[in-house]
Amino acid sequence: MAMKVVALWGCAKSTNLHVGVTDLGSRPCGFVPILSRKLDFSSEKSKKWECCFTGVLAQRAITPTLDERPYTFGLKPSEATDLTQEDQPKGFHKDLSLLPKPLSAAHLLSTPNDGSQVRVAYQGLPGAYSEAAALKVYPKCETVPCDDFEAAFKAVELWLVDKAVLPIENSAGGSIHRNYDLLLRHRLHIVGEVQMQVNHCLLGLPGTRKEDVQRVLSHPQALAQCEMTLMKLGVTRVSAEDTAGAAQIVASDGQKDTGAIASSRAAEIYGLDILAEKIQDDDDNVTRFLILAREPIIPGTDRPYKTSIVFTLEEGPGVLFKALAVFALRGINLSKIESRPQRKRPLRVVDDSNKGSAKYFDYLFYIDFEASMAEPRAQHALGHLQEFAGFLRVLGCYPTDGAK
């Protein structure tokens, strides 16, 4: 069957598939509520490939109107206090009330902003590794802490911030499945990635010795990544929401027998001492973060690009092999593949010859491949993939980041 291939951004083909999505489009949204709708592909017309995004979308410079501009987080100028070194209490944590408050998922306020800085949302508190990743890619940005991952997604959709930087995988802990699921539920685009070396530090109150620590707080992943050090210390491990939050708890409680595993920047922010550095079991501990935005970027061929997609497959023998072969046939390297069960249809029922039924998990496949959507080989590969996929969506095409 002859097929004319165009630059493809996302396609869906199914007679039964219903995907719940948040669809705010590319319009600036102020007080627009999140709407969840089902896509019904049951008509004859929709049996053809319906493209969610066709062609290469140009980057648009959109200036929000007065009531659509992001909310300014932090203190009012009248409330800001510059503490000199003489005014600051030595050997103790700083005033925690001066830190920006986390953005909750239900926070829908929007007030004027001068727009002089890029505002970047991240999950956690000031001093989190996600904030460090945001500052690595946007050194002069205004970082906005969020309570959870979904709050960061919504902050971008509702024009409260310009970008979000969220972790997607760690070399020791593996994939962050929650963010894979949220990529499908929300209509944001991946516009970049950043890889960052993670160096865990043992923090304590000023004057505390490492031998005095009896219990250690941190995120479960950080505790697991420092297993050997914690075993040698013989301490009790206590889970916290995130590493920076653990440092804040230690600074607030004032108990010298309690330490935290967090970054060196968290120690500086919360006025803690670094009792030990690089305590992780694996020195090469790297976390990969995704940069999310409302609009996609224009892909190019001037430097290495990566494309992220998600798709489902029709039933049949060797169908996954055939799907992956469309990239191998065109010399396209796959750098990541992840499968997640479909929540709307987790099990597939197949009748067998014994009049029974076999149930199999029905999966969504997430793939990162090293090619730009501006290249014909990438366009042809996705055109070929359409023959096997029941649903296909391009999550983003963006420059690769090989630096730690």
HELIX and SHEET records of a PDB file:
HELIX    1   1 LYS A   45  LYS A   47  5                                   3    
HELIX    2   2 LEU A   96  LEU A   98  5                                   3    
HELIX    3   3 TYR A  129  VAL A  137  1                                   9    
HELIX    4   4 PHE A  149  GLU A  157  1                                   9    
HELIX    5   5 HIS A  177  ARG A  185  1                                   9    
HELIX    6   6 LYS A  210  ASP A  212  5                                   3    
HELIX    7   7 PRO A  220  GLN A  225  1                                   6    
HELIX    8   8 GLU A  227  LEU A  233  1                                   7    
HELIX    9   9 THR A  243  ASP A  253  1                                  11    
HELIX   10  10 SER A  264  TYR A  270  1                                   7    
HELIX   11  11 VAL A  319  ALA A  328  1                                  10    
HELIX   12  12 PRO A  376  LEU A  385  1                                  10    
SHEET    1   A 6 GLU A  50  THR A  54  0                                        
SHEET    2   A 6 LEU A   8  ALA A  12 -1                                        
SHEET    3   A 6 ALA A 389  PRO A 399 -1                                        
SHEET    4   A 6 TYR A 305  LEU A 313 -1                                        
SHEET    5   A 6 TYR A 363  PHE A 369 -1                                        
SHEET    6   A 6 LEU A 334  PRO A 341 -1                                        
SHEET    1   B 2 GLY A  20  THR A  22  0                                        
SHEET    2   B 2 SER A  36  LYS A  38 -1                                        
SHEET    1   C 4 GLU A 142  CYS A 146  0                                        
SHEET    2   C 4 ARG A 119  GLN A 123  1                                        
SHEET    3   C 4 LYS A 163  ASN A 170  1                                        
SHEET    4   C 4 GLY A 174  SER A 175 -1                                        
SHEET    1   D 5 GLU A 142  CYS A 146  0                                        
SHEET    2   D 5 ARG A 119  GLN A 123  1                                        
SHEET    3   D 5 LYS A 163  ASN A 170  1                                        
SHEET    4   D 5 VAL A 286  ALA A 293 -1                                        
SHEET    5   D 5 HIS A 189  GLN A 197 -1                                        
SHEET    1   E 5 THR A 236  SER A 239  0                                        
SHEET    2   E 5 ARG A 215  SER A 218  1                                        
SHEET    3   E 5 THR A 258  ALA A 262  1                                        
SHEET    4   E 5 CYS A 201  GLY A 204 -1                                        
SHEET    5   E 5 ASP A 273  ALA A 276 -1                                        
SHEET    1   F 2 LEU A 347  ASP A 351  0                                        
SHEET    2   F 2 SER A 357  PHE A 361 -1                                        
END                                                                             
